[in-house]
Amino acid sequence: MKKIFYIFLKDFSSELRTRYALNALVMFIIVAVSIILFSIGSEKAPENIFAGMFWVVVFFSAMSGLSRTFVSEEERGTTLILSLIAHPTSILLGKFLFNLVLIFFINTVIAVLYYTVFSDFVIRNFEMFVYAFILGNIGIAGSSTIIAAIISKANAKGTLYPVLSFPILLPLILMLIEITKFSVEGISLNEATAEFLVLISYDIIMITASIMVFEIIWRD
């Protein structure tokens, strides 16, 4: 646990110094929300459309900010040092914890800004939305971490990340959009049990599979 925390602390301190991911995410959020706002204008869009657009913004913000989780280690030549001081599982979980904190912070900013700017985005079942938000962030962080580990070993790092992320994250995003529609419509939690079971299963499978294959990726 100490090594996991130290790796998280290292990445957190590095991000505070460089602000690479944070600046990229903040700029993307401002641009994406502004484009949606100006595109809609004074027209009244269906509430379901806003639910879909919210997770589209979240998806692409993750693409712009989480891709360098392991790439930065390769560029700075610190991969060997990490291999010597920590077990691969500790490295993965430390990186996952950092991505989880970052994505929770950024997506909370997106949610608050989105809810403030778009008055038509009204959540009638807030409890359902919060549960989906938490499970969705865990799934995005877990998937993004292992994908970042894979592309760090490739030559075409910039283009490979969205190519791999799209098919892996698409089922998660579609399920989150569906649950967000339910929360906007005010449907009860009991009626969305199947969707939540899919979300929980996705998170468990992605994190478990990541732990199982990461050592092979890291040692390669």
URBEL-V867335 format. One record per pair of residues at least 12 apart in sequence whose ideal C-beta (glycine too) atoms are under 6 Angstrom apart, sorted by the first residue. I is the first residue (numbers start at 1). J is the second residue. Records with the same first field share a line. If there is no record, write none. Layout:
I=J, J
//
This chain:
3=86, 90
4=90, 93, 94
7=91, 94
8=94, 97, 98
11=98
21=65
24=64, 65
25=61, 65, 106
28=61, 64
29=61, 110
32=57
33=113
36=53
37=117
47=184
48=181
50=118, 121
51=177, 180, 181, 184
52=177
54=114
55=173, 176, 177
57=110
58=107
59=173
62=140, 144
63=162
66=99, 144
67=148, 161
69=95, 145, 148
70=148, 149, 152
71=152, 157
74=152
88=214, 215, 218
89=211
92=214
95=145
96=145
99=141, 144, 145
100=141
103=137, 140, 141
104=137
107=137
123=183, 184
124=186
125=183, 186
128=183, 189
129=183
132=176, 179
135=199
136=176
138=203
139=172, 202, 203
142=206, 207
143=168, 169, 206
146=210
147=164, 165
149=217
150=217
172=202
175=195, 198, 199
178=195
179=192, 195
//
